[in-house]
Amino acid sequence: MEELRFAQKYPFSSTAKRVVRQSNLSLGELPVEVIERAEVLVRNALQGIEYKANVVSSQGFLLNEVLAFPVAKIIVSCIGKDEAIRKFSVLIAANTLRHLEAEQPETLFAIAADLSIRFDLSEGGQEFARVVLPDFLAAGTKDEFMKLVNKKVEKGKVVLSRASFEKFLSYAVEKNVLSSLPVDVTGIPKNFGEISRRLYSGAVEQQKKQFEGIPSGKVNRRE
């Protein structure tokens, strides 16, 4: 169960990928619950809404959440828009940061290792970890946070506090997810194309309403 919880929180991880492989996922026989969760994930990404899974600890629910991630990647790939891919990657990164903030240090180190990030533990105080400079720069964001002028660099390593290390990891996750998209959608079931068109059209309509200042109804952010 702990493995499933970890995979649900960090669906890009090698643990999550192993869970998906072991499930023998078949796109032609996907449970309705998996498709529904994947749709919510993509819809929230397109509309810029935080994604929070329902607080349920059953094994079946957690597995559906894990399986929803690769299904959502297929839907995003079917949409075929760079902006959709970017928004999806940003959503997963934001989710990761939210979870990391509540984790023990060991989990942060496990995620960093999973992303092949080289780092050393710091000596204490406000310093938490020292990330090898090329690995820090590989996150590739133009965000002000990532500029070296704002960082302490010693002997080829970027010194980070815990909060900064968490934020850095979220950027690394964003880059990881972004680089994994789009996936090959050759030969996938027809309904994926239908789902992607419906979700994208809905997101465009939502943006139009917001631009025009028309109330669009209350969004359930607990989804």
C-alpha positions as protocol buffer text, in pm:
chain_id: "A"
residue {
  index: 1
  type: MET
  ca { x: 0 y: 0 z: 0 }
}
residue {
  index: 2
  type: GLU
  ca { x: 287 y: 241 z: 78 }
}
residue {
  index: 3
  type: GLU
  ca { x: 427 y: 183 z: -270 }
}
residue {
  index: 4
  type: LEU
  ca { x: 90 y: 275 z: -422 }
}
residue {
  index: 5
  type: ARG
  ca { x: 64 y: 590 z: -210 }
}
residue {
  index: 6
  type: PHE
  ca { x: 411 y: 695 z: -323 }
}
residue {
  index: 7
  type: ALA
  ca { x: 328 y: 620 z: -687 }
}
residue {
  index: 8
  type: GLN
  ca { x: 3 y: 816 z: -664 }
}
residue {
  index: 9
  type: LYS
  ca { x: 183 y: 1124 z: -530 }
}
residue {
  index: 10
  type: TYR
  ca { x: 475 y: 1095 z: -772 }
}
residue {
  index: 11
  type: PRO
  ca { x: 333 y: 939 z: -1094 }
}
residue {
  index: 12
  type: PHE
  ca { x: 648 y: 1020 z: -1296 }
}
residue {
  index: 13
  type: SER
  ca { x: 868 y: 810 z: -1064 }
}
residue {
  index: 14
  type: SER
  ca { x: 1022 y: 472 z: -1142 }
}
residue {
  index: 15
  type: THR
  ca { x: 801 y: 328 z: -867 }
}
residue {
  index: 16
  type: ALA
  ca { x: 488 y: 448 z: -1047 }
}
residue {
  index: 17
  type: LYS
  ca { x: 615 y: 317 z: -1381 }
}
residue {
  index: 18
  type: ARG
  ca { x: 671 y: -23 z: -1223 }
}
residue {
  index: 19
  type: VAL
  ca { x: 315 y: -24 z: -1085 }
}
residue {
  index: 20
  type: VAL
  ca { x: 180 y: 58 z: -1432 }
}
residue {
  index: 21
  type: ARG
  ca { x: 385 y: -220 z: -1592 }
}
residue {
  index: 22
  type: GLN
  ca { x: 270 y: -475 z: -1337 }
}
residue {
  index: 23
  type: SER
  ca { x: -94 y: -378 z: -1390 }
}
residue {
  index: 24
  type: ASN
  ca { x: -83 y: -497 z: -1753 }
}
residue {
  index: 25
  type: LEU
  ca { x: -274 y: -185 z: -1854 }
}
residue {
  index: 26
  type: SER
  ca { x: -476 y: -230 z: -2174 }
}
residue {
  index: 27
  type: LEU
  ca { x: -597 y: 84 z: -2349 }
}
residue {
  index: 28
  type: GLY
  ca { x: -885 y: -109 z: -2501 }
}
residue {
  index: 29
  type: GLU
  ca { x: -1013 y: -225 z: -2163 }
}
residue {
  index: 30
  type: LEU
  ca { x: -958 y: 71 z: -1934 }
}
residue {
  index: 31
  type: PRO
  ca { x: -1179 y: 93 z: -1625 }
}
residue {
  index: 32
  type: VAL
  ca { x: -1419 y: 388 z: -1641 }
}
residue {
  index: 33
  type: GLU
  ca { x: -1273 y: 519 z: -1314 }
}
residue {
  index: 34
  type: VAL
  ca { x: -924 y: 546 z: -1468 }
}
residue {
  index: 35
  type: ILE
  ca { x: -1053 y: 740 z: -1769 }
}
residue {
  index: 36
  type: GLU
  ca { x: -1255 y: 971 z: -1543 }
}
residue {
  index: 37
  type: ARG
  ca { x: -953 y: 1052 z: -1325 }
}
residue {
  index: 38
  type: ALA
  ca { x: -736 y: 1108 z: -1633 }
}
residue {
  index: 39
  type: GLU
  ca { x: -997 y: 1348 z: -1771 }
}
residue {
  index: 40
  type: VAL
  ca { x: -1005 y: 1546 z: -1446 }
}
residue {
  index: 41
  type: LEU
  ca { x: -625 y: 1563 z: -1448 }
}
residue {
  index: 42
  type: VAL
  ca { x: -614 y: 1698 z: -1803 }
}
residue {
  index: 43
  type: ARG
  ca { x: -911 y: 1933 z: -1755 }
}
residue {
  index: 44
  type: ASN
  ca { x: -756 y: 2085 z: -1444 }
}
residue {
  index: 45
  type: ALA
  ca { x: -424 y: 2126 z: -1624 }
}
residue {
  index: 46
  type: LEU
  ca { x: -585 y: 2304 z: -1920 }
}
residue {
  index: 47
  type: GLN
  ca { x: -784 y: 2533 z: -1693 }
}
residue {
  index: 48
  type: GLY
  ca { x: -502 y: 2601 z: -1447 }
}
residue {
  index: 49
  type: ILE
  ca { x: -681 y: 2439 z: -1153 }
}
residue {
  index: 50
  type: GLU
  ca { x: -495 y: 2256 z: -877 }
}
residue {
  index: 51
  type: TYR
  ca { x: -545 y: 1879 z: -887 }
}
residue {
  index: 52
  type: LYS
  ca { x: -618 y: 1710 z: -557 }
}
residue {
  index: 53
  type: ALA
  ca { x: -706 y: 1343 z: -544 }
}
residue {
  index: 54
  type: ASN
  ca { x: -993 y: 1246 z: -316 }
}
residue {
  index: 55
  type: VAL
  ca { x: -871 y: 1136 z: 25 }
}
residue {
  index: 56
  type: VAL
  ca { x: -933 y: 765 z: -14 }
}
residue {
  index: 57
  type: SER
  ca { x: -687 y: 501 z: 97 }
}
residue {
  index: 58
  type: SER
  ca { x: -828 y: 195 z: -79 }
}
residue {
  index: 59
  type: GLN
  ca { x: -587 y: 0 z: -295 }
}
residue {
  index: 60
  type: GLY
  ca { x: -821 y: 13 z: -593 }
}
residue {
  index: 61
  type: PHE
  ca { x: -857 y: 390 z: -580 }
}
residue {
  index: 62
  type: LEU
  ca { x: -482 y: 447 z: -548 }
}
residue {
  index: 63
  type: LEU
  ca { x: -414 y: 215 z: -842 }
}
residue {
  index: 64
  type: ASN
  ca { x: -669 y: 402 z: -1056 }
}
residue {
  index: 65
  type: GLU
  ca { x: -494 y: 729 z: -971 }
}
residue {
  index: 66
  type: VAL
  ca { x: -156 y: 586 z: -1073 }
}
residue {
  index: 67
  type: LEU
  ca { x: -294 y: 447 z: -1400 }
}
residue {
  index: 68
  type: ALA
  ca { x: -466 y: 778 z: -1476 }
}
residue {
  index: 69
  type: PHE
  ca { x: -129 y: 949 z: -1528 }
}
residue {
  index: 70
  type: PRO
  ca { x: -14 y: 761 z: -1842 }
}
residue {
  index: 71
  type: VAL
  ca { x: -372 y: 778 z: -1975 }
}
residue {
  index: 72
  type: ALA
  ca { x: -372 y: 1155 z: -1919 }
}
residue {
  index: 73
  type: LYS
  ca { x: -42 y: 1178 z: -2109 }
}
residue {
  index: 74
  type: ILE
  ca { x: -207 y: 1006 z: -2405 }
}
residue {
  index: 75
  type: ILE
  ca { x: -499 y: 1249 z: -2395 }
}
residue {
  index: 76
  type: VAL
  ca { x: -264 y: 1549 z: -2379 }
}
residue {
  index: 77
  type: SER
  ca { x: -65 y: 1407 z: -2670 }
}
residue {
  index: 78
  type: CYS
  ca { x: -387 y: 1367 z: -2871 }
}
residue {
  index: 79
  type: ILE
  ca { x: -466 y: 1734 z: -2813 }
}
residue {
  index: 80
  type: GLY
  ca { x: -140 y: 1804 z: -2992 }
}
residue {
  index: 81
  type: LYS
  ca { x: -84 y: 2154 z: -2857 }
}
residue {
  index: 82
  type: ASP
  ca { x: 244 y: 2269 z: -2702 }
}
residue {
  index: 83
  type: GLU
  ca { x: 49 y: 2481 z: -2454 }
}
residue {
  index: 84
  type: ALA
  ca { x: -147 y: 2176 z: -2334 }
}
residue {
  index: 85
  type: ILE
  ca { x: 177 y: 1984 z: -2282 }
}
residue {
  index: 86
  type: ARG
  ca { x: 329 y: 2275 z: -2092 }
}
residue {
  index: 87
  type: LYS
  ca { x: 24 y: 2319 z: -1868 }
}
residue {
  index: 88
  type: PHE
  ca { x: 14 y: 1947 z: -1791 }
}
residue {
  index: 89
  type: SER
  ca { x: 383 y: 1947 z: -1695 }
}
residue {
  index: 90
  type: VAL
  ca { x: 331 y: 2254 z: -1475 }
}
residue {
  index: 91
  type: LEU
  ca { x: 38 y: 2086 z: -1298 }
}
residue {
  index: 92
  type: ILE
  ca { x: 239 y: 1773 z: -1217 }
}
residue {
  index: 93
  type: ALA
  ca { x: 527 y: 1988 z: -1091 }
}
residue {
  index: 94
  type: ALA
  ca { x: 291 y: 2188 z: -868 }
}
residue {
  index: 95
  type: ASN
  ca { x: 144 y: 1869 z: -726 }
}
residue {
  index: 96
  type: THR
  ca { x: 493 y: 1738 z: -659 }
}
residue {
  index: 97
  type: LEU
  ca { x: 593 y: 2052 z: -470 }
}
residue {
  index: 98
  type: ARG
  ca { x: 279 y: 2036 z: -255 }
}
residue {
  index: 99
  type: HIS
  ca { x: 354 y: 1676 z: -159 }
}
residue {
  index: 100
  type: LEU
  ca { x: 727 y: 1729 z: -102 }
}
residue {
  index: 101
  type: GLU
  ca { x: 658 y: 2007 z: 146 }
}
residue {
  index: 102
  type: ALA
  ca { x: 496 y: 1750 z: 377 }
}
residue {
  index: 103
  type: GLU
  ca { x: 754 y: 1472 z: 334 }
}
residue {
  index: 104
  type: GLN
  ca { x: 1046 y: 1353 z: 541 }
}
residue {
  index: 105
  type: PRO
  ca { x: 1389 y: 1444 z: 399 }
}
residue {
  index: 106
  type: GLU
  ca { x: 1446 y: 1085 z: 286 }
}
residue {
  index: 107
  type: THR
  ca { x: 1162 y: 1114 z: 35 }
}
residue {
  index: 108
  type: LEU
  ca { x: 1311 y: 1429 z: -115 }
}
residue {
  index: 109
  type: PHE
  ca { x: 1642 y: 1249 z: -155 }
}
residue {
  index: 110
  type: ALA
  ca { x: 1465 y: 950 z: -313 }
}
residue {
  index: 111
  type: ILE
  ca { x: 1292 y: 1173 z: -568 }
}
residue {
  index: 112
  type: ALA
  ca { x: 1619 y: 1349 z: -650 }
}
residue {
  index: 113
  type: ALA
  ca { x: 1794 y: 1015 z: -702 }
}
residue {
  index: 114
  type: ASP
  ca { x: 1503 y: 894 z: -915 }
}
residue {
  index: 115
  type: LEU
  ca { x: 1554 y: 1198 z: -1139 }
}
residue {
  index: 116
  type: SER
  ca { x: 1929 y: 1121 z: -1159 }
}
residue {
  index: 117
  type: ILE
  ca { x: 2016 y: 1442 z: -977 }
}
residue {
  index: 118
  type: ARG
  ca { x: 2358 y: 1435 z: -813 }
}
residue {
  index: 119
  type: PHE
  ca { x: 2370 y: 1601 z: -473 }
}
residue {
  index: 120
  type: ASP
  ca { x: 2531 y: 1593 z: -130 }
}
residue {
  index: 121
  type: LEU
  ca { x: 2371 y: 1651 z: 206 }
}
residue {
  index: 122
  type: SER
  ca { x: 2466 y: 1983 z: 355 }
}
residue {
  index: 123
  type: GLU
  ca { x: 2625 y: 2040 z: 693 }
}
residue {
  index: 124
  type: GLY
  ca { x: 2316 y: 2174 z: 867 }
}
residue {
  index: 125
  type: GLY
  ca { x: 2179 y: 2513 z: 956 }
}
residue {
  index: 126
  type: GLN
  ca { x: 1985 y: 2675 z: 673 }
}
residue {
  index: 127
  type: GLU
  ca { x: 2172 y: 2463 z: 419 }
}
residue {
  index: 128
  type: PHE
  ca { x: 1995 y: 2140 z: 323 }
}
residue {
  index: 129
  type: ALA
  ca { x: 2158 y: 2003 z: 9 }
}
residue {
  index: 130
  type: ARG
  ca { x: 2426 y: 2082 z: -248 }
}
residue {
  index: 131
  type: VAL
  ca { x: 2332 y: 2004 z: -608 }
}
residue {
  index: 132
  type: VAL
  ca { x: 2596 y: 1950 z: -876 }
}
residue {
  index: 133
  type: LEU
  ca { x: 2590 y: 2261 z: -1096 }
}
residue {
  index: 134
  type: PRO
  ca { x: 2515 y: 2091 z: -1434 }
}
residue {
  index: 135
  type: ASP
  ca { x: 2223 y: 1902 z: -1277 }
}
residue {
  index: 136
  type: PHE
  ca { x: 2085 y: 2223 z: -1129 }
}
residue {
  index: 137
  type: LEU
  ca { x: 2109 y: 2401 z: -1464 }
}
residue {
  index: 138
  type: ALA
  ca { x: 1952 y: 2104 z: -1644 }
}
residue {
  index: 139
  type: ALA
  ca { x: 1614 y: 2195 z: -1495 }
}
residue {
  index: 140
  type: GLY
  ca { x: 1623 y: 2460 z: -1765 }
}
residue {
  index: 141
  type: THR
  ca { x: 1366 y: 2709 z: -1640 }
}
residue {
  index: 142
  type: LYS
  ca { x: 1392 y: 3084 z: -1693 }
}
residue {
  index: 143
  type: ASP
  ca { x: 1232 y: 3149 z: -1356 }
}
residue {
  index: 144
  type: GLU
  ca { x: 1408 y: 3403 z: -1136 }
}
residue {
  index: 145
  type: PHE
  ca { x: 1453 y: 3133 z: -871 }
}
residue {
  index: 146
  type: MET
  ca { x: 1686 y: 2933 z: -1096 }
}
residue {
  index: 147
  type: LYS
  ca { x: 1928 y: 3216 z: -1175 }
}
residue {
  index: 148
  type: LEU
  ca { x: 2272 y: 3148 z: -1028 }
}
residue {
  index: 149
  type: VAL
  ca { x: 2314 y: 3512 z: -934 }
}
residue {
  index: 150
  type: ASN
  ca { x: 2058 y: 3442 z: -662 }
}
residue {
  index: 151
  type: LYS
  ca { x: 2232 y: 3126 z: -539 }
}
residue {
  index: 152
  type: LYS
  ca { x: 2534 y: 3033 z: -332 }
}
residue {
  index: 153
  type: VAL
  ca { x: 2772 y: 2819 z: -539 }
}
residue {
  index: 154
  type: GLU
  ca { x: 3070 y: 2640 z: -384 }
}
residue {
  index: 155
  type: LYS
  ca { x: 3310 y: 2399 z: -554 }
}
residue {
  index: 156
  type: GLY
  ca { x: 3079 y: 2337 z: -847 }
}
residue {
  index: 157
  type: LYS
  ca { x: 2769 y: 2278 z: -634 }
}
residue {
  index: 158
  type: VAL
  ca { x: 2461 y: 2492 z: -571 }
}
residue {
  index: 159
  type: VAL
  ca { x: 2381 y: 2525 z: -201 }
}
residue {
  index: 160
  type: LEU
  ca { x: 2009 y: 2506 z: -127 }
}
residue {
  index: 161
  type: SER
  ca { x: 1783 y: 2531 z: 176 }
}
residue {
  index: 162
  type: ARG
  ca { x: 1512 y: 2267 z: 214 }
}
residue {
  index: 163
  type: ALA
  ca { x: 1247 y: 2496 z: 63 }
}
residue {
  index: 164
  type: SER
  ca { x: 1475 y: 2578 z: -230 }
}
residue {
  index: 165
  type: PHE
  ca { x: 1560 y: 2211 z: -281 }
}
residue {
  index: 166
  type: GLU
  ca { x: 1188 y: 2127 z: -292 }
}
residue {
  index: 167
  type: LYS
  ca { x: 1126 y: 2401 z: -546 }
}
residue {
  index: 168
  type: PHE
  ca { x: 1423 y: 2291 z: -755 }
}
residue {
  index: 169
  type: LEU
  ca { x: 1292 y: 1934 z: -758 }
}
residue {
  index: 170
  type: SER
  ca { x: 954 y: 2056 z: -879 }
}
residue {
  index: 171
  type: TYR
  ca { x: 1124 y: 2231 z: -1172 }
}
residue {
  index: 172
  type: ALA
  ca { x: 1320 y: 1914 z: -1246 }
}
residue {
  index: 173
  type: VAL
  ca { x: 992 y: 1719 z: -1247 }
}
residue {
  index: 174
  type: GLU
  ca { x: 837 y: 1972 z: -1485 }
}
residue {
  index: 175
  type: LYS
  ca { x: 1132 y: 1925 z: -1722 }
}
residue {
  index: 176
  type: ASN
  ca { x: 1107 y: 1546 z: -1684 }
}
residue {
  index: 177
  type: VAL
  ca { x: 737 y: 1534 z: -1772 }
}
residue {
  index: 178
  type: LEU
  ca { x: 776 y: 1791 z: -2051 }
}
residue {
  index: 179
  type: SER
  ca { x: 1052 y: 1587 z: -2215 }
}
residue {
  index: 180
  type: SER
  ca { x: 836 y: 1271 z: -2203 }
}
residue {
  index: 181
  type: LEU
  ca { x: 563 y: 1432 z: -2416 }
}
residue {
  index: 182
  type: PRO
  ca { x: 408 y: 1389 z: -2661 }
}
residue {
  index: 183
  type: VAL
  ca { x: 381 y: 1011 z: -2648 }
}
residue {
  index: 184
  type: ASP
  ca { x: 320 y: 803 z: -2960 }
}
residue {
  index: 185
  type: VAL
  ca { x: -56 y: 780 z: -3016 }
}
residue {
  index: 186
  type: THR
  ca { x: -44 y: 561 z: -3325 }
}
residue {
  index: 187
  type: GLY
  ca { x: -318 y: 299 z: -3316 }
}
residue {
  index: 188
  type: ILE
  ca { x: -481 y: 410 z: -2991 }
}
residue {
  index: 189
  type: PRO
  ca { x: -858 y: 358 z: -2945 }
}
residue {
  index: 190
  type: LYS
  ca { x: -1080 y: 619 z: -3116 }
}
residue {
  index: 191
  type: ASN
  ca { x: -1233 y: 740 z: -2791 }
}
residue {
  index: 192
  type: PHE
  ca { x: -905 y: 907 z: -2691 }
}
residue {
  index: 193
  type: GLY
  ca { x: -937 y: 1148 z: -2981 }
}
residue {
  index: 194
  type: GLU
  ca { x: -1296 y: 1222 z: -2884 }
}
residue {
  index: 195
  type: ILE
  ca { x: -1201 y: 1284 z: -2521 }
}
residue {
  index: 196
  type: SER
  ca { x: -912 y: 1513 z: -2615 }
}
residue {
  index: 197
  type: ARG
  ca { x: -1130 y: 1724 z: -2847 }
}
residue {
  index: 198
  type: ARG
  ca { x: -1402 y: 1757 z: -2585 }
}
residue {
  index: 199
  type: LEU
  ca { x: -1161 y: 1859 z: -2309 }
}
residue {
  index: 200
  type: TYR
  ca { x: -974 y: 2107 z: -2526 }
}
residue {
  index: 201
  type: SER
  ca { x: -1297 y: 2264 z: -2653 }
}
residue {
  index: 202
  type: GLY
  ca { x: -1421 y: 2293 z: -2296 }
}
residue {
  index: 203
  type: ALA
  ca { x: -1100 y: 2464 z: -2188 }
}
residue {
  index: 204
  type: VAL
  ca { x: -1118 y: 2711 z: -2477 }
}
residue {
  index: 205
  type: GLU
  ca { x: -1480 y: 2790 z: -2390 }
}
residue {
  index: 206
  type: GLN
  ca { x: -1385 y: 2839 z: -2025 }
}
residue {
  index: 207
  type: GLN
  ca { x: -1109 y: 3081 z: -2123 }
}
residue {
  index: 208
  type: LYS
  ca { x: -1351 y: 3275 z: -2344 }
}
residue {
  index: 209
  type: LYS
  ca { x: -1596 y: 3313 z: -2057 }
}
residue {
  index: 210
  type: GLN
  ca { x: -1322 y: 3433 z: -1825 }
}
residue {
  index: 211
  type: PHE
  ca { x: -1201 y: 3681 z: -2085 }
}
residue {
  index: 212
  type: GLU
  ca { x: -1552 y: 3814 z: -2139 }
}
residue {
  index: 213
  type: GLY
  ca { x: -1618 y: 3829 z: -1765 }
}
residue {
  index: 214
  type: ILE
  ca { x: -1908 y: 3587 z: -1778 }
}
residue {
  index: 215
  type: PRO
  ca { x: -1956 y: 3378 z: -1460 }
}
residue {
  index: 216
  type: SER
  ca { x: -1883 y: 3017 z: -1549 }
}
residue {
  index: 217
  type: GLY
  ca { x: -2006 y: 2851 z: -1233 }
}
residue {
  index: 218
  type: LYS
  ca { x: -1821 y: 2734 z: -926 }
}
residue {
  index: 219
  type: VAL
  ca { x: -1530 y: 2502 z: -993 }
}
residue {
  index: 220
  type: ASN
  ca { x: -1500 y: 2204 z: -763 }
}
residue {
  index: 221
  type: ARG
  ca { x: -1134 y: 2226 z: -667 }
}
residue {
  index: 222
  type: ARG
  ca { x: -1151 y: 1907 z: -463 }
}
residue {
  index: 223
  type: GLU
  ca { x: -1141 y: 1697 z: -777 }
}
